[in-house]
Amino acid sequence: MKIGMMSAWNETSGVSVHAELVGREWVRQGHDLKVFSFIEDDYHGRSLIGQDEPYVTRCFGTAQKTNYLNPIPILESEYEIFIAQDLNMLPRHKLSSIFHMIKRKSKTVHIIHESRLSEDPTFYEHEWDRLVCFDERFREFLLKVYRPEDISLIPFPCMPWIEGDKREARVRLGLPQDKKVILIFGQKWRHLGPEEFEVLRKLSTKIPMLVLIVSEAQRVTGVGGFECIFKKEVLERDELYRYLHASDTWLYPKHSIEGAAVLSSTIHLALGSGCIPVVRSSNFLYGVEKAVLSYKDKDEFETMILEAFSQGEVWRRTKAEAKKYVAEHESGKIARQFIELFKSIKD
């Protein structure tokens, strides 16, 4: 099948995670994929990562900044299915100018990343053949303005389950073998509060441990009272898994966003490493509650850190749930669900 996709790609954003997980699977499964993505001067996310594949063309900017669109690559390419991911970030009004030409040669699919209905009228300019959302919360708000038959539910994909050797990973990264390692990557350190830091300081007086922060930030503030290494680095997917394999746990301390349908692309990306995260209880955990070590307060945070260190009964049960969740949402399986949908709307 020939597929064109307008989306973030090789970027540090949840949209890019989704697009890459299903897109690369389509290529592996023998489909012809063309990706149209953000230009290097104006993209969605904090950083560009990796090297673009030959099937990637960067030909537009964000709606919020340059609102740039070069339509030629999209109009010249051949595809049977045209996909747009995260329409609010795309130059959607300019896309409307060529949308009739896209529909002339393909069926159109919009993958919904918005957490609620958009207040911008340009969001509704396009007549999509199908909307795809990730779970019932998204479907619920979409049903307020779209017909049920126009909406399909396909879950957010996970990286396949790939456990690694902790000792070998630490050797390659130059990390100590005799300490517990807690990983914080990306911008997650910004969500840590005084209570989490208090627990980390307390535990560091009793347990040989190292907090490893890997982030694109220039510097990390508010961290102290325990052994910590900060690496200014943007991790590609393989590198991220090496750090996860080297760690005893990783932290995801984001708070809920009330009244919004949200999920964690980071958890879906990292869960397949077998490194079970300690995660603040929030609406980002919809569907994955049993697959992570969650906490509501300072005492539970300490309990879950110790559980990850000891790999006790709760940790083993959680890991089994994580493996089950990853198997059900593995990217190859989700990519095939999309292909079945594409065939059904194309016929």
N, C-alpha and C positions, 0 to 999 in steps of 0.2 A: 504494500500500500504506500502511496505517496502522501507524505504529511508535511505541511508547513506550520511552523509554530512561532508566534510572536511573543517573546518572553525574555525575562532575565536569564542569563546563562554565564556560568563561570564567575559568579558574583556571590558575595556573602549576604544572601537574603534567603528567606524561606521559599520565595517563589522560584529562585534559582535551584534550590535543593529539589523541589518537586519536579521542575522541568528536566533537570539532569538525570534524576533517578528513572523517570519513565522514558525520557528521550533516548538515553543511551541503551536502554533495554530494547526500544523499537529498532534501533540500528543493529543490535546483536541478533534480534529475531528476523533480520533480513528486510526490514522496511526501509524505504527511502525517505530520510528526514532532512528538511531544510529549516534551520533555526534563524530567525530574524531577531536581533537583540540590540541592546543599548550601545551607543557609541562610547568610546573610552573617556570622553570628556564629560559625559552626563549619563550616569547609570544608577540603577536602583541597588542599594546596599552600601556597605562601607568600603569595600575593596573589590578589585578584580583579582581572581585567582586562577592559576593554571594557564594553559595555552589552548586557544580555540581550535576546535576540530575543523577540517576542511569544509564541513557542511554549515558552518556558522558565518553569518554576515551581519555586521553591526551597521545599522542604517537608521536608527532613530534615537531620540533622547527622551527624557521624562517630561510628562505634561507639566510638572511643577517648575521646571527650570528652562530648558531651551525650547521645549515643545517642537522639536525638530523631527521631520520624517522625510526620508528619501524613498519615494514609493517604487522606484524602478526595480530593485531586487525582488520585492514582493510581487509586482505585476509580471515580471519576466519569468518567474519560477513556475514550475508545474507541480500541482498537488491536488489530491482529491478531497483532502480534509484540511481546513485552515483553523488553527487554534490560537486563541488569545488568552494569555494568563495575566491576571491582575490588571484589569482594564483601567483602573484608576491611576495607575502609574504610566500608562501608555499615552501617546499623543492621540487620544481617542477621537477628538473632533476632526483632525486631519485624516485619521483612518476612515472616518465616515465618508470622506470625499472619494475614496477608491473602493469602498465596501461593496458597491454594486458590481464592480468588476471582479472582485474576489468571489462573490456569490455566483457569478456567471459560470465559474469553472469548478467550484468546490462546495462542499457542505461546510458549515461554520460552527465552531464549538467555543464557548466561553467557559473557562475554568475559573470559578469564583474563589477569590482569596479575600474578598471584603468580609468584614465581620458583622456588617449590618447593611441595610439598604442605603444606597448613596443618596445624598441630598443634591447632587449635581445632575441636572437634567440631561447633560451629554452622555451620562452613563447608560441611558436608555435609548440612544439613537439607533442602535444596530439591531437588526432582526436576526438573531442567532437561531440556527436550527436546533441547537441543544445547549442548555446550561449544565455544567457539572459542578457538584458541591461535595464536600468531604463527609458530612454526617447530618443527622436529623436537625441539628440546631440551625445549620445553614439553610436546609430545605424549608424550615419553618418560616424564616423571614422572607425567603424568596417567594413562597406561596402567597404572600400578601399582594404581589403584583404580577406573578407569572402563572401560567397554567401548569397543573401537575404533570401533564404529558411532555412539557418542555424541559423538565428537570430530571437529571439522572444523578444518582449517588454513587461515587467511586471513592473509597477511602484514600487518605494520604499514604504514600508508599514509605517503606522502610528500606534501609540498606540490608542486604542479606546478612545472616548470622555468620560472623567471621571472628572467632576467638583467636587470641594470639598468646605467645609465650612471654610472661611478665619479665622474667629474668633477661631474656634476649632483648626485649624492647628497652629495658633500662640500660643495658650495656650500650646499645646503639645511641641512646639519648644522653648518656653520661650521668645517669641518675643513681643514687645509692640503692643497694640491695637490702640494707638493713633498716629501712625506715618505711613507714606507711606514707603513701603519696596521695594527696587530694588534688585533683585537677580542676582548674577553673579556666575556661577558654572563651574567646570572643569577648563580648561585653557583659557577661554574666556577673562579673565581679562588682559591677555598678549596683546590683540589686541586693548585695549583702548588707545587712544592717548591724547595729551595735550588738544585738543578741548573738548573731552568728559569730562575730569576731570574738566575743567574750568566751563562747564555747571553744573555739579553736585555740585561744590562748590557754584556757584551762586544760584542755587535752594535751597540749604540747608540753606541759610540765610533767605529765605522767607517761606519755607514749612518744617514742622517737618518731617524729612525723615531719613531713615536708609539704607545704602548700605550693603548688606550681601553677602560676598564672601565665597563660599564653594569650596575648591580645595584640591587636593592631594599635591600641592606644599608645600615646607618647609616653605616658607614665600612669602608674596606678597609685591612688591616694587612699589614705585611711587604713592601710594594712600595716600591722606591727604587733610585736609581742609574741611572735612565733616565727619559726624558720620559713622563709618564703623566697622563692626564685621567680623573678619576672622576666619573661622573654617577649620582646616586641616582635611578633611574627604573625603572619596570616597563614593559617594552616590549610593546605589542600586536603582532599578527602583521605588519601593514603597516610599522610603525615598525622592527621587527626587521629586515625585509628592506632597508629604507633604510640601516641601519647596516651590514648585510652587503655591500650593493652599494658602500658607501663604503670598504670594507676590502680589504686585500690577502690576509688570511687571518684565521681565528679559531681559538681554542684550546679543546680539549676534553681536559683532562689527568686524567680520572678513572681510578682504579686498578680492577683486576678485583675482582669479588666471587666468591670461590671457592665452588664447589659450587652455584651459582645460575644459573638461566636468566635472563639480563638482556639488554636491548638499550637503545639510546639513542634516546629520543623526540626529543631535541634535534637529533641528526644528521638524523633523518627530517624534522624540521620545517625545518631550515635548509639542507639540501643543495641544494634546488632554486633557491637564490639564485645558484648558479654560483660562489660564494666557497668555495674548497676549504679545509677545515679541517686544521690540524695536530693530530693526535690521539694520545694515549698508547695503545700497543698493549695491549689488554685484551679480556676476553670481552664487553664492551659492543659490540665491532665485529663480532660474528657476522653474516656475510652482506654487510657493507659494507666489508670490508678493502681491496678494490681501489679503492674510491671516495673514500678519504681518504689524506692523507699521514701515515702512522703512524711512531712512533718508540718505541724501547725504552730508550734511554739518552741522556745529555747530548749526545754527539756526533751521534747521529741527529736529536735535536731541532734542533740548530743547522743540520744539513744540510737538514732539511725546511723550516725557516723561510726559509733562503736560496733553496730551490727555489720556494717560494711567491712570494718577492720577484721572482725572475728569470723565473718562468713558463717554466721549461725543459722538457725532453723528459718528465721524470717527471711534472711538474705537468700537462702537456698530456694525457698518457696517463691520469692519474688523473681529470682533468676529464671526459674521454670516458667513463670508467667510471661516474662520478657521474651524468652525463646519462642513461646507459643504465639505471642502477639506478632513478633517479627515474621514468623512463618506464615501467618495469616495475611500480613500486609507487605510481604516481600516484593520488591520493585518489579521483578519479572512477572509475578502474578497480577499486580495492579496494571502493568503495561498491557497485558493480554486482555484485561477487562476493558480497557480503553479501545483496543482494536475491535473487540466484539461490538462495542457501542458504535464505533465508526462504521462498521459493516452494516449495522441495523439501520442507521440513518441514511446511508448511501444507497441502499437497495430500494 
